[in-house]
Amino acid sequence: MFYYVLKYVLLGPLLRLVFRPRIEGLEHVPTSGAAIVAGNHLSFSDHFLMPAILKRRITFLAKAEYFTGPGVKGRLTAYFFRSAGQIPVDRSGKEAGQAAIREGLGVLSKDELLGIYPEGTRSHDGRLYKGKVGVAVMALRAQVPVIPCAMIGTFEAQPPGKVIPNIHPVGIRFGKPLDFSRYQGMEDEKAVLRAITDEIMYAILNLSGQEYVDQYAAVAKKEEAARKAAEKKAEKEQRERKFPRMPLS
């Protein structure tokens, strides 16, 4: 019930009014039956903009951190995501990935729409990163089509770390459903899963026009954080060499 209150009364009308999202290809989203909507992930607001414009309910696999935050803010965030029907996913380790697949297949078994971000996390710089193969596993096991989706402009509207979004034009593009029935029964073949995932990411790339990076986003984030830490350390050492501390007499 809370999902539809958000969609039609509280959040949906506000998002449409403020951002006036430009929608393309909505006819590619099936009006019934199970399907996976696989999109790029540029902003926290992606979770709300796509459901606001879809006629059908969509359930996302959301990171577990949204459900386990400390304090009043953490409890409110957890309540919000649970009430909206989103599913927490622990993203650490191989077993966690299997749990996410099981949760996703549970949604699809009820002939519902499942929303997933194959990159596994938000892009920290607006580029499109390598997709994880879980989306391919679910598509084959559930025997459902994958609808590629591109969020456009949401990185500029709400970049990482920004709580209140900027007023910036956004767009949402849906591509033609991708059918992978030719690979049926091959969900244990790593090469097949990689090929399917790359095809999905290529379709998203064509829709979004982003720069593509053949690297997992989580790895790129760690490398970027390490680089910034090293630069900060080097700057500190340079300042200390230039202005050394005088010993206390």
TAPE-V549455 format. One record per backbone hydrogen bond with DSSP energy under -1.0 kcal/mol. CO is the residue of the C=O (numbers start at 1). NH is the residue of the N-H. E is the energy in kcal/mol with one decimal. If there is no record, write none. Layout:
BEGIN
[[CO;NH;E] [CO;NH;E]]
END
This chain:
BEGIN
[[1;5;-1.8] [2;6;-2.6] [3;7;-2.3] [4;8;-2.5] [5;9;-2.0] [5;10;-2.5] [6;11;-1.2] [6;12;-2.9] [11;15;-2.7] [12;16;-2.3] [13;17;-2.1] [14;18;-2.6] [15;19;-2.5] [16;20;-1.3] [22;172;-2.8] [24;174;-2.5] [25;28;-2.2] [26;29;-1.5] [35;114;-2.4] [36;147;-3.5] [37;116;-2.3] [38;149;-2.3] [41;123;-2.9] [43;46;-1.4] [44;47;-1.2] [45;48;-1.4] [45;49;-2.3] [46;50;-1.4] [48;52;-1.5] [49;53;-1.0] [50;54;-1.5] [59;115;-3.1] [60;87;-2.3] [62;89;-2.1] [63;66;-1.8] [64;67;-2.0] [70;74;-1.5] [71;75;-2.1] [72;76;-2.5] [73;77;-2.4] [74;78;-2.4] [75;79;-2.4] [76;80;-2.4] [77;81;-2.4] [78;82;-2.5] [79;83;-2.6] [80;84;-1.6] [81;86;-2.5] [82;85;-1.7] [87;62;-2.6] [89;64;-2.5] [93;97;-1.3] [94;98;-1.7] [95;99;-2.0] [96;100;-2.0] [97;101;-1.9] [98;102;-2.2] [99;103;-2.3] [100;104;-2.6] [101;105;-2.6] [102;106;-1.7] [103;107;-1.6] [104;108;-2.1] [105;109;-2.1] [107;110;-1.3] [107;112;-1.1] [108;111;-1.9] [112;35;-1.3] [113;59;-2.1] [114;37;-3.0] [115;61;-1.4] [116;39;-2.0] [117;120;-2.2] [118;132;-3.0] [128;213;-2.9] [133;137;-2.0] [134;138;-2.3] [135;139;-2.1] [136;140;-2.1] [137;141;-2.6] [138;142;-2.5] [139;144;-1.6] [145;36;-2.3] [146;178;-3.0] [147;38;-1.8] [148;175;-2.8] [149;40;-1.1] [150;173;-2.3] [152;171;-2.6] [153;157;-1.7] [154;158;-2.4] [157;166;-4.1] [159;162;-2.1] [166;168;-1.1] [170;22;-2.3] [171;152;-2.9] [172;24;-2.4] [173;150;-2.6] [178;146;-1.9] [180;183;-2.1] [181;184;-1.8] [183;186;-2.0] [186;189;-1.9] [189;193;-2.4] [190;194;-2.4] [191;195;-2.1] [192;196;-2.6] [193;197;-2.4] [194;198;-2.4] [195;199;-1.9] [196;200;-2.2] [197;201;-2.5] [198;202;-2.2] [199;203;-1.9] [200;204;-2.2] [201;205;-2.5] [202;206;-2.2] [203;207;-1.5] [204;208;-2.5] [205;209;-2.8] [211;128;-2.9] [213;215;-2.3] [215;130;-1.9] [216;220;-2.2] [217;221;-2.6] [218;222;-1.9] [219;223;-2.3] [220;224;-2.4] [221;225;-2.6] [222;226;-2.5] [223;227;-2.3] [224;228;-2.4] [225;229;-2.2] [226;230;-2.3] [227;231;-2.4] [228;232;-2.5] [229;233;-2.2] [230;234;-2.5] [231;235;-2.4] [232;236;-2.1] [233;237;-2.4] [234;238;-2.2] [235;239;-2.2] [236;240;-2.1] [237;241;-1.8] [238;242;-2.0] [239;243;-3.0]]
END
